Amino acid sequence: MIKRRLNIRMSGLGGQGVVTSAHVLAMAASKENKWAISNPFFGAEKRMAPAEAYTRVGLDRIYDRGELVYPDVIIVFHPQVITMQKSYTAPFYDGLKENGLLIINSDIPLLTKEDKQRLVDLNASTFYIPATKYAIDIAGTELSTNMALIGSVSGITGCVSMKSLDLALQDRFGKKYVASGGTATLDEAIKKKFAKKEQLLSKNLAVVDYAYKAAGTWANENKYELMVAAA
C-alpha cells in the first residue's frame, strides 16, 4: 500500500529519547522535500514516566497537530508500555488503522491472546526488534535504543532514506541545537557518554543503519507493504 501520508505514534518511557526520535524523523523527511510535523506529549518529565510523541510525514502540507489518535504505525520503545500499561493510550494499540504496523522493542513475544486477535482483525503486522540490544552491542549504550527504532520504521516504510537520516542526525547532534526540558537533558547525557561529537554521530548512525537493513529485510521476506510515496 503506497500512501501520501504516514502517521506514526511513538510510545515509551521518559529518558528513552521518544521526543528526539519524532523530531529526527521529521527532520529527515524535510531533507527529502516532504512535509512533516512532530509533536511531543508527556506529563511529568522524569525517567520511566510515560511519554509519547508523534510524527506525521507526507507529500502534502500537514495542518493537524497534537495527539495522533489514529496512527498507521505504532512504535513501542519499552516492554512496560505493554506489560504495565505505561502509556497514555490504553490499550497501547488503540486507534491503529487497518493494515497498520506495530514495532516493538523486545526480543521476546509480549502480546496477549486478546492483543493478537485484535491485530488480526485489523490485518496489522507486528515487527519485534531487540533495539536495546542493538544499541548496546553497536554503540555501547542503551541511550541509542531510539536510533534503532528510527531505523526500523524507516527501513520498513521507506518514509525516509538512510541519507536523509544521516543529514538529520548531523543537524541534531553535530550542530548547535537548543532543546528544552527532558529532551535537552537526554541529549546532554548522550553527548557525555561519547567523548567526541564525531563518535556520537558515527555510533548512532551505525545503529540506525543496522536496524534499517534488518527491518527492510523483514519487510521483504514478509512481503509487507506500507510505504510513503517518493516526493
PASEBA-1860 file (N, C-alpha, C; in nm, 3 decimals):
! residues 231
1> MIKRRLNI> 0.085/-0.119/0.000/0.000/0.000/0.000/0.089/0.125/0.000 ~ 0.074/0.207/-0.103/0.150/0.330/-0.112/0.062/0.445/-0.064 ~ 0.111/0.520/0.033/0.032/0.629/0.091/0.101/0.762/0.068 ~ 0.021/0.865/0.064/0.075/1.000/0.051/0.113/1.057/0.187 ~ 0.068/0.989/0.292/0.099/1.037/0.427/0.104/0.921/0.524 ~ 0.196/0.929/0.618/0.211/0.826/0.720/0.207/0.892/0.858 ~ 0.121/0.838/0.945/0.108/0.889/1.081/0.170/0.789/1.178 ~ 0.267/0.835/1.255/0.344/0.746/1.343/0.330/0.791/1.489
9> RMSGLGGQ> 0.288/0.697/1.574/0.280/0.725/1.718/0.389/0.648/1.789 ~ 0.464/0.717/1.874/0.574/0.656/1.948/0.540/0.657/2.097 ~ 0.540/0.539/2.156/0.507/0.527/2.298/0.625/0.466/2.373 ~ 0.670/0.538/2.474/0.784/0.489/2.551/0.784/0.545/2.691 ~ 0.902/0.548/2.751/0.918/0.599/2.886/1.017/0.714/2.886 ~ 1.005/0.800/2.986/1.095/0.913/2.997/1.240/0.871/3.001 ~ 1.325/0.939/2.924/1.466/0.907/2.919/1.506/0.821/2.801 ~ 1.408/0.776/2.722/1.438/0.689/2.609/1.456/0.765/2.477
17> GVVTSAHV> 1.434/0.894/2.480/1.451/0.971/2.357/1.334/0.962/2.262 ~ 1.215/0.943/2.314/1.095/0.935/2.230/1.073/1.065/2.154 ~ 1.083/1.176/2.224/1.062/1.308/2.161/1.171/1.336/2.058 ~ 1.294/1.303/2.093/1.405/1.321/2.000/1.383/1.240/1.873 ~ 1.334/1.118/1.888/1.309/1.031/1.773/1.210/1.093/1.677 ~ 1.100/1.144/1.732/0.998/1.204/1.647/1.054/1.324/1.571 ~ 1.136/1.402/1.641/1.193/1.521/1.578/1.293/1.485/1.470 ~ 1.381/1.389/1.496/1.481/1.348/1.397/1.413/1.292/1.272
25> LAMAASKE> 1.308/1.214/1.291/1.235/1.156/1.178/1.173/1.266/1.092 ~ 1.115/1.366/1.158/1.056/1.478/1.085/1.162/1.559/1.012 ~ 1.276/1.578/1.077/1.387/1.649/1.013/1.436/1.575/0.889 ~ 1.444/1.443/0.899/1.489/1.363/0.786/1.391/1.374/0.669 ~ 1.263/1.375/0.700/1.162/1.389/0.595/1.176/1.522/0.522 ~ 1.206/1.627/0.597/1.221/1.759/0.536/1.340/1.764/0.441 ~ 1.439/1.678/0.466/1.556/1.671/0.377/1.518/1.618/0.239 ~ 1.404/1.550/0.232/1.357/1.491/0.107/1.244/1.573/0.045
33> NKWAISNP> 1.226/1.694/0.096/1.121/1.783/0.047/0.981/1.728/0.073 ~ 0.971/1.649/0.180/0.840/1.603/0.224/0.793/1.695/0.336 ~ 0.664/1.696/0.358/0.608/1.772/0.470/0.611/1.686/0.594 ~ 0.642/1.744/0.707/0.649/1.666/0.830/0.627/1.755/0.952 ~ 0.563/1.698/1.051/0.540/1.765/1.179/0.564/1.665/1.291 ~ 0.633/1.705/1.395/0.649/1.620/1.513/0.595/1.693/1.635 ~ 0.532/1.616/1.723/0.476/1.672/1.846/0.503/1.582/1.964 ~ 0.543/1.639/2.078/0.559/1.559/2.199/0.431/1.559/2.280
41> FFGAEKRM> 0.416/1.458/2.366/0.302/1.453/2.457/0.347/1.377/2.581 ~ 0.363/1.448/2.691/0.406/1.380/2.815/0.362/1.461/2.936 ~ 0.361/1.395/3.049/0.324/1.461/3.174/0.450/1.500/3.249 ~ 0.476/1.433/3.362/0.596/1.464/3.440/0.720/1.426/3.360 ~ 0.816/1.519/3.351/0.939/1.493/3.277/1.039/1.422/3.370 ~ 1.022/1.293/3.378/1.112/1.213/3.462/1.129/1.075/3.401 ~ 1.237/1.012/3.437/1.267/0.881/3.383/1.158/0.780/3.423 ~ 1.125/0.694/3.326/1.032/0.584/3.343/0.886/0.628/3.351
49> APAEAYTR> 0.860/0.758/3.336/0.721/0.803/3.327/0.677/0.789/3.182 ~ 0.549/0.766/3.157/0.503/0.751/3.018/0.535/0.875/2.934 ~ 0.571/0.850/2.808/0.599/0.958/2.714/0.552/0.915/2.576 ~ 0.493/1.007/2.504/0.450/0.981/2.367/0.497/1.093/2.277 ~ 0.515/1.060/2.152/0.548/1.162/2.052/0.490/1.115/1.919 ~ 0.465/1.211/1.832/0.400/1.180/1.705/0.475/1.245/1.590 ~ 0.486/1.170/1.481/0.544/1.224/1.359/0.448/1.199/1.245 ~ 0.420/1.305/1.173/0.338/1.296/1.052/0.427/1.329/0.934
57> VGLDRIYD> 0.431/1.240/0.835/0.515/1.258/0.717/0.429/1.239/0.593 ~ 0.439/1.333/0.499/0.359/1.317/0.378/0.405/1.404/0.264 ~ 0.333/1.394/0.152/0.367/1.469/0.032/0.292/1.600/0.023 ~ 0.193/1.620/0.108/0.112/1.741/0.107/0.126/1.815/0.240 ~ 0.098/1.943/0.237/0.106/2.024/0.359/0.020/1.961/0.468 ~ 0.074/1.958/0.590/0.005/1.897/0.703/-0.042/2.007/0.798 ~ -0.170/2.008/0.825/-0.226/2.114/0.908/-0.257/2.068/1.051 ~ -0.290/1.943/1.070/-0.327/1.897/1.203/-0.205/1.871/1.289
65> RGELVYPD> -0.217/1.902/1.416/-0.109/1.884/1.512/-0.163/1.816/1.637 ~ -0.076/1.801/1.735/-0.120/1.745/1.862/-0.128/1.594/1.861 ~ -0.208/1.540/1.954/-0.217/1.397/1.973/-0.260/1.325/1.846 ~ -0.196/1.213/1.818/-0.228/1.135/1.699/-0.313/1.016/1.743 ~ -0.442/1.026/1.717/-0.537/0.926/1.766/-0.543/0.802/1.678 ~ -0.528/0.821/1.545/-0.540/0.709/1.452/-0.411/0.693/1.371 ~ -0.312/0.628/1.429/-0.183/0.611/1.361/-0.183/0.496/1.260 ~ -0.095/0.508/1.161/-0.068/0.397/1.070/0.035/0.304/1.133
73> VIIVFHPQ> 0.124/0.364/1.212/0.234/0.290/1.275/0.241/0.326/1.423 ~ 0.260/0.225/1.507/0.284/0.247/1.650/0.418/0.184/1.684 ~ 0.505/0.263/1.747/0.636/0.213/1.790/0.637/0.207/1.942 ~ 0.664/0.089/1.996/0.671/0.068/2.141/0.817/0.066/2.181 ~ 0.861/0.167/2.256/1.000/0.182/2.293/1.042/0.095/2.411 ~ 0.946/0.056/2.495/0.981/-0.021/2.616/0.873/-0.125/2.643 ~ 0.911/-0.247/2.682/0.812/-0.352/2.711/0.706/-0.311/2.812 ~ 0.742/-0.222/2.908/0.645/-0.183/3.010/0.527/-0.105/2.954
81> VITMQKSY> 0.542/-0.052/2.835/0.428/0.013/2.769/0.317/-0.090/2.751 ~ 0.356/-0.215/2.726/0.260/-0.324/2.706/0.231/-0.398/2.836 ~ 0.336/-0.441/2.905/0.318/-0.527/3.022/0.261/-0.456/3.144 ~ 0.291/-0.326/3.157/0.243/-0.250/3.273/0.152/-0.133/3.232 ~ 0.116/-0.128/3.105/0.031/-0.026/3.050/0.080/0.115/3.084 ~ 0.213/0.135/3.073/0.269/0.268/3.093/0.254/0.346/2.963 ~ 0.133/0.388/2.937/0.103/0.455/2.812/-0.017/0.545/2.831 ~ -0.018/0.657/2.760/-0.134/0.748/2.765/-0.248/0.695/2.680
89> TAPFYDGL> -0.218/0.596/2.597/-0.320/0.534/2.513/-0.343/0.393/2.563 ~ -0.467/0.360/2.596/-0.497/0.228/2.650/-0.613/0.164/2.574 ~ -0.595/0.040/2.527/-0.467/-0.032/2.523/-0.369/0.037/2.429 ~ -0.245/-0.003/2.434/-0.139/0.068/2.362/-0.162/0.074/2.212 ~ -0.236/-0.022/2.156/-0.261/-0.026/2.012/-0.391/0.044/1.973 ~ -0.456/0.107/2.067/-0.584/0.173/2.040/-0.570/0.274/1.926 ~ -0.663/0.269/1.832/-0.663/0.365/1.721/-0.584/0.321/1.600 ~ -0.506/0.213/1.611/-0.426/0.168/1.498/-0.516/0.139/1.378
97> KENGLLII> -0.478/0.193/1.263/-0.560/0.176/1.143/-0.548/0.034/1.087 ~ -0.645/-0.003/1.004/-0.638/-0.131/0.935/-0.512/-0.136/0.849 ~ -0.452/-0.255/0.842/-0.328/-0.277/0.766/-0.210/-0.200/0.826 ~ -0.224/-0.163/0.954/-0.119/-0.086/1.020/-0.001/-0.171/1.063 ~ 0.093/-0.105/1.127/0.218/-0.169/1.167/0.248/-0.140/1.313 ~ 0.288/-0.245/1.385/0.329/-0.233/1.525/0.475/-0.275/1.535 ~ 0.560/-0.184/1.583/0.702/-0.212/1.602/0.729/-0.214/1.752 ~ 0.783/-0.325/1.802/0.801/-0.343/1.946/0.948/-0.369/1.979
105> NSDIPLLT> 1.001/-0.291/2.072/1.137/-0.312/2.120/1.139/-0.425/2.220 ~ 1.161/-0.545/2.170/1.169/-0.662/2.258/1.224/-0.780/2.178 ~ 1.292/-0.871/2.246/1.340/-0.992/2.180/1.257/-1.113/2.219 ~ 1.146/-1.089/2.293/1.053/-1.197/2.327/0.911/-1.149/2.300 ~ 0.819/-1.239/2.269/0.679/-1.200/2.244/0.616/-1.140/2.369 ~ 0.538/-1.035/2.350/0.476/-0.967/2.464/0.323/-0.959/2.453 ~ 0.271/-0.987/2.337/0.128/-0.968/2.315/0.045/-1.081/2.375 ~ -0.068/-1.043/2.432/-0.160/-1.142/2.486/-0.244/-1.200/2.372
113> KEDKQRLV> -0.318/-1.303/2.403/-0.406/-1.365/2.303/-0.506/-1.262/2.252 ~ -0.556/-1.179/2.342/-0.653/-1.076/2.305/-0.587/-0.972/2.212 ~ -0.464/-0.933/2.247/-0.391/-0.836/2.164/-0.375/-0.892/2.022 ~ -0.331/-1.015/2.013/-0.306/-1.078/1.884/-0.433/-1.085/1.800 ~ -0.543/-1.120/1.863/-0.669/-1.130/1.789/-0.713/-0.994/1.737 ~ -0.695/-0.891/1.818/-0.734/-0.757/1.776/-0.651/-0.714/1.655 ~ -0.524/-0.745/1.657/-0.436/-0.709/1.546/-0.469/-0.790/1.421 ~ -0.510/-0.915/1.439/-0.554/-0.996/1.326/-0.678/-0.934/1.264
121> DLNASTFY> -0.769/-0.888/1.348/-0.891/-0.824/1.300/-0.861/-0.699/1.217 ~ -0.752/-0.632/1.254/-0.712/-0.510/1.183/-0.622/-0.540/1.062 ~ -0.587/-0.668/1.047/-0.490/-0.708/0.944/-0.359/-0.632/0.962 ~ -0.322/-0.611/1.088/-0.200/-0.538/1.121/-0.082/-0.635/1.130 ~ 0.038/-0.582/1.112/0.160/-0.662/1.120/0.242/-0.618/1.241 ~ 0.314/-0.714/1.300/0.396/-0.685/1.417/0.542/-0.720/1.389 ~ 0.629/-0.623/1.416/0.773/-0.644/1.397/0.842/-0.627/1.531 ~ 0.898/-0.736/1.582/0.976/-0.729/1.706/1.121/-0.699/1.670
129> IPATKYAI> 1.180/-0.604/1.739/1.320/-0.570/1.717/1.390/-0.552/1.851 ~ 1.501/-0.619/1.875/1.575/-0.603/2.001/1.656/-0.473/1.997 ~ 1.586/-0.362/1.996/1.650/-0.232/1.975/1.753/-0.199/2.083 ~ 1.723/-0.229/2.206/1.817/-0.200/2.315/1.943/-0.285/2.300 ~ 1.928/-0.409/2.259/2.045/-0.496/2.237/2.131/-0.441/2.124 ~ 2.067/-0.398/2.015/2.142/-0.338/1.905/2.221/-0.217/1.955 ~ 2.154/-0.134/2.036/2.218/-0.012/2.085/2.341/-0.044/2.170 ~ 2.327/-0.141/2.259/2.439/-0.178/2.347/2.551/-0.244/2.268
137> DIAGTELS> 2.516/-0.336/2.178/2.617/-0.409/2.102/2.694/-0.318/2.006 ~ 2.623/-0.225/1.942/2.685/-0.143/1.838/2.739/-0.010/1.892 ~ 2.660/0.057/1.976/2.701/0.188/2.027/2.758/0.183/2.167 ~ 2.738/0.073/2.236/2.792/0.060/2.370/2.708/0.126/2.477 ~ 2.585/0.167/2.443/2.497/0.231/2.540/2.352/0.213/2.499 ~ 2.266/0.191/2.599/2.124/0.177/2.570/2.060/0.310/2.529 ~ 2.134/0.420/2.546/2.081/0.550/2.507/2.058/0.561/2.356 ~ 2.115/0.468/2.281/2.094/0.469/2.136/1.979/0.377/2.093
145> TNMALIGS> 1.901/0.331/2.190/1.786/0.246/2.158/1.693/0.315/2.059 ~ 1.670/0.444/2.081/1.578/0.516/1.991/1.630/0.521/1.848 ~ 1.763/0.517/1.830/1.819/0.519/1.695/1.781/0.392/1.620 ~ 1.780/0.278/1.692/1.740/0.152/1.628/1.594/0.155/1.587 ~ 1.511/0.220/1.666/1.369/0.227/1.634/1.341/0.323/1.519 ~ 1.417/0.432/1.512/1.407/0.521/1.397/1.445/0.446/1.270 ~ 1.553/0.368/1.278/1.598/0.292/1.163/1.497/0.187/1.120 ~ 1.432/0.123/1.217/1.338/0.016/1.184/1.215/0.068/1.111
153> VSGITGCV> 1.156/0.176/1.160/1.036/0.229/1.094/1.069/0.283/0.956 ~ 1.188/0.340/0.940/1.229/0.392/0.810/1.259/0.279/0.713 ~ 1.321/0.172/0.763/1.355/0.059/0.678/1.232/-0.015/0.627 ~ 1.128/-0.021/0.708/1.006/-0.092/0.668/0.918/-0.007/0.577 ~ 0.898/0.118/0.613/0.801/0.202/0.541/0.862/0.287/0.431 ~ 0.994/0.308/0.435/1.055/0.396/0.336/1.013/0.541/0.352 ~ 0.968/0.577/0.473/0.923/0.715/0.496/1.038/0.814/0.479 ~ 1.159/0.770/0.510/1.280/0.850/0.486/1.394/0.755/0.451
161> SMKSLDLA> 1.495/0.806/0.384/1.610/0.725/0.343/1.721/0.734/0.447 ~ 1.818/0.644/0.434/1.934/0.648/0.522/2.012/0.779/0.503 ~ 2.022/0.826/0.380/2.092/0.950/0.354/2.028/1.066/0.429 ~ 1.896/1.072/0.428/1.825/1.179/0.497/1.838/1.167/0.648 ~ 1.838/1.044/0.698/1.858/1.023/0.842/1.997/1.067/0.884 ~ 2.095/1.040/0.801/2.232/1.083/0.827/2.237/1.235/0.840 ~ 2.176/1.304/0.745/2.176/1.451/0.747/2.101/1.505/0.869 ~ 1.991/1.440/0.903/1.913/1.485/1.019/1.991/1.467/1.149
169> LQDRFGKK> 2.063/1.356/1.161/2.143/1.332/1.281/2.258/1.431/1.290 ~ 2.315/1.468/1.177/2.420/1.570/1.177/2.364/1.703/1.227 ~ 2.243/1.735/1.184/2.181/1.860/1.228/2.151/1.855/1.378 ~ 2.104/1.740/1.423/2.060/1.729/1.563/2.177/1.726/1.660 ~ 2.279/1.645/1.628/2.389/1.626/1.723/2.521/1.688/1.680 ~ 2.534/1.720/1.552/2.660/1.774/1.505/2.666/1.925/1.506 ~ 2.550/1.989/1.514/2.544/2.135/1.516/2.483/2.181/1.647 ~ 2.494/2.309/1.672/2.437/2.363/1.796/2.287/2.367/1.784
177> YVASGGTA> 2.220/2.290/1.867/2.074/2.282/1.865/2.024/2.300/2.007 ~ 1.929/2.389/2.027/1.878/2.417/2.160/1.746/2.345/2.179 ~ 1.743/2.250/2.272/1.620/2.179/2.304/1.575/2.224/2.442 ~ 1.466/2.167/2.489/1.415/2.210/2.620/1.381/2.090/2.706 ~ 1.376/2.112/2.835/1.330/2.012/2.929/1.406/1.882/2.922 ~ 1.328/1.770/2.929/1.387/1.638/2.930/1.464/1.605/2.804 ~ 1.422/1.661/2.690/1.493/1.634/2.566/1.634/1.688/2.572 ~ 1.650/1.807/2.625/1.784/1.866/2.639/1.869/1.783/2.733
185> TLDEAIKK> 1.809/1.735/2.841/1.882/1.653/2.938/1.931/1.524/2.873 ~ 1.844/1.461/2.795/1.882/1.337/2.729/1.994/1.360/2.628 ~ 1.982/1.466/2.548/2.085/1.496/2.450/2.220/1.516/2.518 ~ 2.223/1.587/2.630/2.348/1.611/2.700/2.404/1.481/2.759 ~ 2.314/1.393/2.805/2.358/1.264/2.859/2.426/1.182/2.750 ~ 2.368/1.187/2.631/2.426/1.113/2.519/2.563/1.170/2.483 ~ 2.572/1.303/2.479/2.698/1.368/2.442/2.809/1.337/2.542 ~ 2.774/1.326/2.671/2.874/1.294/2.772/2.918/1.149/2.760
193> KFAKKEQL> 2.826/1.063/2.714/2.860/0.922/2.702/2.968/0.901/2.596 ~ 2.966/0.982/2.494/3.067/0.975/2.390/3.158/1.098/2.401 ~ 3.285/1.076/2.395/3.381/1.185/2.416/3.376/1.288/2.305 ~ 3.349/1.247/2.184/3.350/1.341/2.073/3.220/1.333/1.995 ~ 3.182/1.448/1.936/3.060/1.450/1.856/3.071/1.357/1.736 ~ 3.190/1.347/1.682/3.210/1.260/1.565/3.179/1.115/1.601 ~ 3.221/1.076/1.721/3.195/0.939/1.765/3.046/0.920/1.791 ~ 2.983/1.021/1.848/2.840/1.016/1.874/2.764/0.994/1.744
201> LSKNLAVV> 2.796/1.073/1.643/2.730/1.061/1.515/2.755/0.926/1.451 ~ 2.880/0.883/1.455/2.918/0.757/1.393/2.846/0.638/1.457 ~ 2.844/0.633/1.590/2.781/0.522/1.660/2.629/0.522/1.640 ~ 2.569/0.641/1.651/2.424/0.649/1.632/2.385/0.608/1.491 ~ 2.462/0.655/1.394/2.432/0.623/1.255/2.449/0.474/1.229 ~ 2.547/0.412/1.293/2.570/0.268/1.277/2.451/0.189/1.329 ~ 2.394/0.233/1.441/2.276/0.167/1.497/2.157/0.183/1.403 ~ 2.136/0.306/1.355/2.027/0.333/1.263/2.039/0.245/1.138
209> DYAYKAAG> 2.159/0.241/1.082/2.182/0.166/0.959/2.157/0.017/0.978 ~ 2.205/-0.038/1.089/2.187/-0.181/1.114/2.039/-0.215/1.125 ~ 1.965/-0.135/1.202/1.821/-0.160/1.219/1.746/-0.137/1.089 ~ 1.786/-0.037/1.013/1.723/-0.005/0.885/1.730/-0.127/0.792 ~ 1.847/-0.188/0.785/1.866/-0.304/0.697/1.791/-0.426/0.750 ~ 1.795/-0.448/0.881/1.725/-0.562/0.940/1.575/-0.552/0.918 ~ 1.522/-0.432/0.937/1.378/-0.411/0.919/1.340/-0.423/0.772 ~ 1.425/-0.371/0.685/1.398/-0.382/0.542/1.395/-0.527/0.496
217> TWANENKY> 1.485/-0.607/0.551/1.488/-0.750/0.520/1.360/-0.818/0.565 ~ 1.316/-0.784/0.685/1.190/-0.840/0.738/1.073/-0.804/0.647 ~ 1.067/-0.678/0.604/0.958/-0.633/0.518/0.957/-0.709/0.385 ~ 1.075/-0.729/0.330/1.085/-0.802/0.203/1.044/-0.948/0.220 ~ 1.093/-1.012/0.326/1.063/-1.153/0.348/0.914/-1.176/0.375 ~ 0.851/-1.079/0.441/0.708/-1.092/0.474/0.618/-1.023/0.374 ~ 0.680/-0.972/0.266/0.605/-0.902/0.161/0.515/-0.795/0.221 ~ 0.570/-0.723/0.318/0.494/-0.618/0.384/0.504/-0.488/0.306
225> ELMVAAA> 0.390/-0.425/0.283/0.389/-0.302/0.205/0.304/-0.194/0.273 ~ 0.369/-0.102/0.337/0.306/0.019/0.387/0.409/0.128/0.367 ~ 0.403/0.193/0.254/0.510/0.282/0.211/0.459/0.423/0.189 ~ 0.550/0.518/0.205/0.520/0.657/0.169/0.575/0.682/0.030 ~ 0.493/0.737/-0.057/0.536/0.765/-0.194/0.652/0.862/-0.193 ~ 0.740/0.851/-0.292/0.854/0.941/-0.303/0.807/1.082/-0.334 ~ 0.881/1.180/-0.283/0.844/1.320/-0.305/0.870/1.357/-0.451
END
